[in-house]
Amino acid sequence: MTLTFGKYLDGHNLPWYYVPAWLGVTTPILVMSLAVIGWSDCLLRFRNSSRMQQNLFLWCTLQAVALPAAATIGHSTLYNAERQFLFVLPAAAVFAGVGAAALLGGARRATVRMGLIAVMSFGAALILRDMIGLHPYEYIYFNETVRTADLDRRFETDYWILSGRGAMEWINDQASEEKLVYFQGPRSRLRPFAGANVELVEISGTPIFEKLRKPSYYLAYSRNKFGSRPGPQELLPECRVVYRVERTLGDAVMPLTIVRRCE
């Protein structure tokens, strides 16, 4: 199951717009805009280009446009977000560079050229600000088209539970000598960061508060792989939230991993 625009979709039965939608919401708007301009400029100049330039254009078009289009038209399945199409981004960056050069080269007036440089620099600065704010979880970036307060309820965020490290290190730093941690998510993402005095117990299904050993912690990341409510972070409301790993992107505050204390 994958969360897309607030709906849980079966990886074997995805809508036609799945791939372009994910690429569209996770690629910076500046990069997409410049890439479209660059691709169009290359197409217009194709006949007058050298053989090497033509070959590069065709290969980059295959990478950035043709393969995703084939997947879209063919209703390809078994995709979770845009991860299987990250190979699109290097070619898109090439076209974005061409687009920036085409805009600046076509500006005859110095004032227009300086204005374009200012606009592109401002857009790049916004992207840099977002990446600094998300660090070290830059891969959960979403552009401005979907940055609403409920972003984490509309799209997958910390799919690989990378934020589990920060949560586990916080648990390690707590004073109690022996620590019992119930968790949902891949054990391989947590075990390397668990202290020697931490016992990890994986929960399958819905945990029942009365059956848990106490005191203990419950660690939950954001991905709801079964698609049913309540999600992992909404389980065990009897246990108070004592720690959060979260990031802010625009108006959206994304809880990545939370830790509850059950007593």
C-alpha positions as a Markdown table, in Angstrom:
| # | Residue | x | y | z |
|---|---|---|---|---|
| 1 | Met | 0.0 | 0.0 | 0.0 |
| 2 | Thr | 1.1 | 3.5 | -0.7 |
| 3 | Leu | -0.3 | 6.8 | 0.4 |
| 4 | Thr | -1.0 | 9.2 | -2.5 |
| 5 | Phe | -3.1 | 12.4 | -2.3 |
| 6 | Gly | -4.8 | 11.1 | 0.9 |
| 7 | Lys | -5.7 | 7.7 | -0.6 |
| 8 | Tyr | -4.1 | 4.3 | 0.1 |
| 9 | Leu | -3.4 | 2.7 | -3.2 |
| 10 | Asp | -2.6 | -1.0 | -3.9 |
| 11 | Gly | 0.8 | -1.2 | -5.5 |
| 12 | His | -0.6 | -3.7 | -8.0 |
| 13 | Asn | -3.5 | -1.5 | -9.1 |
| 14 | Leu | -2.2 | 2.1 | -9.5 |
| 15 | Pro | -3.9 | 4.9 | -11.4 |
| 16 | Trp | -2.4 | 6.2 | -14.6 |
| 17 | Tyr | -1.3 | 9.5 | -13.0 |
| 18 | Tyr | 0.8 | 7.8 | -10.2 |
| 19 | Val | 4.3 | 8.3 | -11.6 |
| 20 | Pro | 3.9 | 11.8 | -13.0 |
| 21 | Ala | 2.1 | 12.9 | -9.9 |
| 22 | Trp | 4.8 | 11.8 | -7.5 |
| 23 | Leu | 7.6 | 13.3 | -9.7 |
| 24 | Gly | 5.5 | 16.5 | -9.9 |
| 25 | Val | 5.1 | 17.0 | -6.2 |
| 26 | Thr | 8.7 | 15.9 | -5.1 |
| 27 | Thr | 10.7 | 17.9 | -7.7 |
| 28 | Pro | 11.4 | 21.6 | -7.0 |
| 29 | Ile | 9.2 | 23.8 | -9.2 |
| 30 | Leu | 12.2 | 25.8 | -10.3 |
| 31 | Val | 13.9 | 22.7 | -11.6 |
| 32 | Met | 10.8 | 21.4 | -13.4 |
| 33 | Ser | 10.2 | 24.8 | -15.0 |
| 34 | Leu | 13.8 | 25.2 | -16.3 |
| 35 | Ala | 13.8 | 21.6 | -17.4 |
| 36 | Val | 10.7 | 22.2 | -19.6 |
| 37 | Ile | 12.3 | 25.3 | -21.1 |
| 38 | Gly | 15.6 | 23.5 | -21.7 |
| 39 | Trp | 14.0 | 20.5 | -23.3 |
| 40 | Ser | 11.9 | 22.7 | -25.6 |
| 41 | Asp | 14.9 | 24.8 | -26.6 |
| 42 | Cys | 16.9 | 21.6 | -27.4 |
| 43 | Leu | 14.0 | 20.3 | -29.5 |
| 44 | Leu | 13.7 | 23.6 | -31.5 |
| 45 | Arg | 17.5 | 23.6 | -32.1 |
| 46 | Phe | 17.6 | 19.8 | -32.9 |
| 47 | Arg | 18.0 | 20.0 | -36.7 |
| 48 | Asn | 20.8 | 22.5 | -36.4 |
| 49 | Ser | 22.7 | 20.8 | -33.6 |
| 50 | Ser | 25.8 | 18.6 | -34.0 |
| 51 | Arg | 25.4 | 14.8 | -34.1 |
| 52 | Met | 26.8 | 14.6 | -30.5 |
| 53 | Gln | 24.3 | 17.2 | -29.2 |
| 54 | Gln | 21.4 | 15.3 | -31.0 |
| 55 | Asn | 22.5 | 12.0 | -29.4 |
| 56 | Leu | 22.7 | 13.6 | -25.9 |
| 57 | Phe | 19.3 | 15.1 | -26.3 |
| 58 | Leu | 17.8 | 11.8 | -27.4 |
| 59 | Trp | 19.4 | 9.9 | -24.5 |
| 60 | Cys | 18.3 | 12.5 | -21.9 |
| 61 | Thr | 14.8 | 12.5 | -23.4 |
| 62 | Leu | 14.7 | 8.8 | -23.1 |
| 63 | Gln | 15.7 | 9.0 | -19.5 |
| 64 | Ala | 13.6 | 11.9 | -18.4 |
| 65 | Val | 10.5 | 11.6 | -20.5 |
| 66 | Ala | 10.2 | 8.4 | -22.5 |
| 67 | Leu | 10.6 | 5.8 | -19.8 |
| 68 | Pro | 8.3 | 7.5 | -17.2 |
| 69 | Ala | 5.8 | 8.0 | -20.1 |
| 70 | Ala | 5.9 | 4.3 | -21.0 |
| 71 | Ala | 5.3 | 3.4 | -17.3 |
| 72 | Thr | 2.4 | 5.7 | -17.2 |
| 73 | Ile | 0.8 | 4.5 | -20.4 |
| 74 | Gly | 1.5 | 0.9 | -19.5 |
| 75 | His | 0.0 | 1.2 | -16.0 |
| 76 | Ser | 3.1 | -0.2 | -14.4 |
| 77 | Thr | 2.7 | -1.6 | -10.9 |
| 78 | Leu | 4.6 | -2.3 | -7.7 |
| 79 | Tyr | 5.7 | 1.3 | -7.2 |
| 80 | Asn | 5.9 | 3.1 | -3.8 |
| 81 | Ala | 6.3 | 6.8 | -4.5 |
| 82 | Glu | 8.8 | 7.9 | -7.1 |
| 83 | Arg | 11.8 | 5.9 | -5.8 |
| 84 | Gln | 12.0 | 3.6 | -8.9 |
| 85 | Phe | 12.2 | 6.7 | -11.1 |
| 86 | Leu | 14.9 | 8.7 | -9.5 |
| 87 | Phe | 17.0 | 8.1 | -12.6 |
| 88 | Val | 14.8 | 10.8 | -14.2 |
| 89 | Leu | 16.4 | 13.6 | -12.0 |
| 90 | Pro | 19.9 | 13.7 | -13.5 |
| 91 | Ala | 18.5 | 14.2 | -17.0 |
| 92 | Ala | 16.0 | 16.7 | -15.7 |
| 93 | Ala | 18.9 | 18.6 | -14.1 |
| 94 | Val | 20.7 | 18.7 | -17.4 |
| 95 | Phe | 17.7 | 20.1 | -19.2 |
| 96 | Ala | 17.3 | 22.6 | -16.3 |
| 97 | Gly | 20.8 | 23.8 | -16.9 |
| 98 | Val | 20.2 | 24.2 | -20.6 |
| 99 | Gly | 17.0 | 26.1 | -19.8 |
| 100 | Ala | 18.7 | 28.5 | -17.5 |
| 101 | Ala | 21.4 | 29.1 | -20.1 |
| 102 | Ala | 18.7 | 29.6 | -22.8 |
| 103 | Leu | 16.9 | 32.2 | -20.7 |
| 104 | Leu | 20.0 | 34.1 | -19.9 |
| 105 | Gly | 21.4 | 33.9 | -23.4 |
| 106 | Gly | 18.1 | 35.1 | -24.9 |
| 107 | Ala | 17.9 | 38.2 | -22.6 |
| 108 | Arg | 19.2 | 41.1 | -24.7 |
| 109 | Arg | 19.0 | 43.7 | -21.9 |
| 110 | Ala | 21.2 | 43.6 | -18.9 |
| 111 | Thr | 18.4 | 44.5 | -16.6 |
| 112 | Val | 16.3 | 41.6 | -17.9 |
| 113 | Arg | 19.3 | 39.3 | -17.5 |
| 114 | Met | 19.9 | 40.5 | -13.9 |
| 115 | Gly | 16.2 | 40.0 | -13.1 |
| 116 | Leu | 16.3 | 36.4 | -14.3 |
| 117 | Ile | 19.4 | 35.7 | -12.3 |
| 118 | Ala | 17.7 | 37.2 | -9.2 |
| 119 | Val | 14.6 | 35.1 | -9.7 |
| 120 | Met | 16.6 | 31.9 | -10.2 |
| 121 | Ser | 18.9 | 32.7 | -7.3 |
| 122 | Phe | 15.9 | 33.3 | -5.1 |
| 123 | Gly | 14.3 | 30.0 | -6.1 |
| 124 | Ala | 17.5 | 28.1 | -5.5 |
| 125 | Ala | 17.8 | 29.8 | -2.1 |
| 126 | Leu | 14.4 | 28.6 | -1.1 |
| 127 | Ile | 15.3 | 25.0 | -2.1 |
| 128 | Leu | 18.5 | 25.3 | -0.1 |
| 129 | Arg | 16.6 | 26.6 | 2.9 |
| 130 | Asp | 14.2 | 23.6 | 2.7 |
| 131 | Met | 17.1 | 21.1 | 2.5 |
| 132 | Ile | 18.8 | 22.6 | 5.5 |
| 133 | Gly | 15.6 | 22.5 | 7.4 |
| 134 | Leu | 15.0 | 18.8 | 6.5 |
| 135 | His | 18.5 | 17.6 | 7.1 |
| 136 | Pro | 19.3 | 14.7 | 7.4 |
| 137 | Tyr | 16.0 | 13.7 | 5.9 |
| 138 | Glu | 16.2 | 15.6 | 2.6 |
| 139 | Tyr | 14.5 | 12.7 | 0.8 |
| 140 | Ile | 11.1 | 13.6 | 2.2 |
| 141 | Tyr | 11.1 | 16.9 | 0.3 |
| 142 | Phe | 7.8 | 18.0 | -1.3 |
| 143 | Asn | 7.4 | 21.2 | -3.3 |
| 144 | Glu | 5.0 | 24.1 | -2.7 |
| 145 | Thr | 2.1 | 22.6 | -4.6 |
| 146 | Val | 1.2 | 20.2 | -1.8 |
| 147 | Arg | 2.5 | 21.8 | 1.4 |
| 148 | Thr | -0.6 | 21.8 | 3.5 |
| 149 | Ala | -0.9 | 21.2 | 7.2 |
| 150 | Asp | -2.0 | 17.6 | 6.6 |
| 151 | Leu | 0.9 | 16.7 | 4.3 |
| 152 | Asp | 1.8 | 13.6 | 6.3 |
| 153 | Arg | -1.7 | 12.4 | 5.9 |
| 154 | Arg | -1.7 | 12.8 | 2.1 |
| 155 | Phe | 1.7 | 11.3 | 1.2 |
| 156 | Glu | 4.3 | 8.9 | 2.5 |
| 157 | Thr | 7.1 | 10.8 | 4.2 |
| 158 | Asp | 9.8 | 8.8 | 6.1 |
| 159 | Tyr | 9.3 | 5.6 | 4.2 |
| 160 | Trp | 12.7 | 4.1 | 5.3 |
| 161 | Ile | 12.3 | 5.1 | 9.0 |
| 162 | Leu | 15.7 | 6.9 | 8.8 |
| 163 | Ser | 14.4 | 9.1 | 11.7 |
| 164 | Gly | 14.2 | 5.9 | 13.8 |
| 165 | Arg | 17.9 | 6.5 | 14.6 |
| 166 | Gly | 17.3 | 9.8 | 16.3 |
| 167 | Ala | 14.4 | 8.3 | 18.3 |
| 168 | Met | 16.4 | 5.3 | 19.3 |
| 169 | Glu | 19.4 | 7.4 | 20.4 |
| 170 | Trp | 17.0 | 9.4 | 22.6 |
| 171 | Ile | 15.8 | 6.2 | 24.2 |
| 172 | Asn | 19.4 | 5.2 | 24.8 |
| 173 | Asp | 20.1 | 8.4 | 26.7 |
| 174 | Gln | 17.3 | 7.9 | 29.2 |
| 175 | Ala | 18.2 | 7.1 | 32.7 |
| 176 | Ser | 16.7 | 3.6 | 33.2 |
| 177 | Glu | 19.1 | 0.8 | 33.1 |
| 178 | Glu | 17.0 | -1.8 | 31.2 |
| 179 | Lys | 14.8 | -0.5 | 28.4 |
| 180 | Leu | 12.0 | -2.4 | 26.6 |
| 181 | Val | 11.0 | -1.0 | 23.2 |
| 182 | Tyr | 8.0 | -2.1 | 21.3 |
| 183 | Phe | 8.1 | -1.0 | 17.6 |
| 184 | Gln | 6.5 | -1.2 | 14.2 |
| 185 | Gly | 8.8 | -1.0 | 11.2 |
| 186 | Pro | 11.9 | -2.7 | 9.9 |
| 187 | Arg | 14.1 | -4.1 | 12.7 |
| 188 | Ser | 17.1 | -3.6 | 10.5 |
| 189 | Arg | 16.5 | 0.2 | 10.7 |
| 190 | Leu | 16.6 | 0.2 | 14.5 |
| 191 | Arg | 18.8 | -2.6 | 15.8 |
| 192 | Pro | 22.1 | -1.0 | 14.8 |
| 193 | Phe | 21.3 | 2.1 | 16.9 |
| 194 | Ala | 19.8 | 0.3 | 20.0 |
| 195 | Gly | 22.0 | 0.3 | 23.1 |
| 196 | Ala | 23.2 | -3.0 | 24.6 |
| 197 | Asn | 20.6 | -2.6 | 27.4 |
| 198 | Val | 17.6 | -2.2 | 24.9 |
| 199 | Glu | 15.3 | -5.1 | 24.2 |
| 200 | Leu | 13.4 | -4.7 | 20.9 |
| 201 | Val | 10.0 | -6.4 | 20.5 |
| 202 | Glu | 8.3 | -6.2 | 17.2 |
| 203 | Ile | 4.5 | -5.7 | 17.2 |
| 204 | Ser | 2.4 | -7.4 | 14.6 |
| 205 | Gly | -1.2 | -6.3 | 14.4 |
| 206 | Thr | -2.9 | -3.9 | 16.8 |
| 207 | Pro | -1.2 | -3.8 | 20.2 |
| 208 | Ile | -3.3 | -4.0 | 23.4 |
| 209 | Phe | -2.2 | -1.8 | 26.2 |
| 210 | Glu | -3.2 | -4.2 | 28.9 |
| 211 | Lys | -1.0 | -6.9 | 27.5 |
| 212 | Leu | 2.2 | -4.9 | 27.2 |
| 213 | Arg | 5.0 | -5.2 | 29.7 |
| 214 | Lys | 5.5 | -2.0 | 31.6 |
| 215 | Pro | 7.3 | 0.3 | 31.9 |
| 216 | Ser | 8.2 | 0.3 | 28.2 |
| 217 | Tyr | 8.5 | 2.5 | 25.1 |
| 218 | Tyr | 6.5 | 2.3 | 21.9 |
| 219 | Leu | 8.3 | 3.5 | 18.8 |
| 220 | Ala | 6.3 | 4.2 | 15.7 |
| 221 | Tyr | 7.2 | 5.7 | 12.3 |
| 222 | Ser | 5.0 | 7.5 | 9.9 |
| 223 | Arg | 4.4 | 4.9 | 7.2 |
| 224 | Asn | 1.0 | 3.0 | 7.4 |
| 225 | Lys | 1.8 | 0.1 | 5.2 |
| 226 | Phe | -1.5 | -1.6 | 5.8 |
| 227 | Gly | -3.6 | 1.5 | 4.9 |
| 228 | Ser | -6.1 | 1.0 | 7.7 |
| 229 | Arg | -6.8 | 3.3 | 10.6 |
| 230 | Pro | -5.6 | 3.9 | 13.2 |
| 231 | Gly | -2.1 | 4.3 | 11.8 |
| 232 | Pro | 1.0 | 3.2 | 13.7 |
| 233 | Gln | 1.5 | 6.6 | 15.4 |
| 234 | Glu | -2.2 | 6.7 | 16.5 |
| 235 | Leu | -2.0 | 3.4 | 18.4 |
| 236 | Leu | -1.7 | 3.0 | 22.1 |
| 237 | Pro | -3.2 | 6.4 | 23.1 |
| 238 | Glu | -2.9 | 5.3 | 26.7 |
| 239 | Cys | 0.8 | 5.8 | 26.4 |
| 240 | Arg | 2.0 | 9.5 | 26.5 |
| 241 | Val | 4.2 | 10.9 | 23.7 |
| 242 | Val | 7.6 | 11.7 | 25.2 |
| 243 | Tyr | 9.6 | 12.4 | 22.1 |
| 244 | Arg | 9.1 | 13.3 | 18.4 |
| 245 | Val | 11.4 | 13.4 | 15.4 |
| 246 | Glu | 9.7 | 15.9 | 13.1 |
| 247 | Arg | 10.5 | 18.4 | 10.4 |
| 248 | Thr | 8.7 | 21.5 | 9.1 |
| 249 | Leu | 8.2 | 22.1 | 5.4 |
| 250 | Gly | 6.2 | 25.3 | 4.6 |
| 251 | Asp | 3.0 | 25.1 | 6.7 |
| 252 | Ala | 3.4 | 21.3 | 7.2 |
| 253 | Val | 4.8 | 19.8 | 10.4 |
| 254 | Met | 5.7 | 16.2 | 9.6 |
| 255 | Pro | 6.0 | 13.8 | 12.5 |
| 256 | Leu | 8.5 | 11.2 | 11.3 |
| 257 | Thr | 9.0 | 9.0 | 14.3 |
| 258 | Ile | 7.4 | 9.3 | 17.7 |
| 259 | Val | 8.1 | 7.6 | 21.0 |
| 260 | Arg | 5.4 | 6.8 | 23.6 |
| 261 | Arg | 6.0 | 5.9 | 27.2 |
| 262 | Cys | 3.8 | 3.1 | 28.5 |
| 263 | Glu | 3.4 | 2.9 | 32.3 |
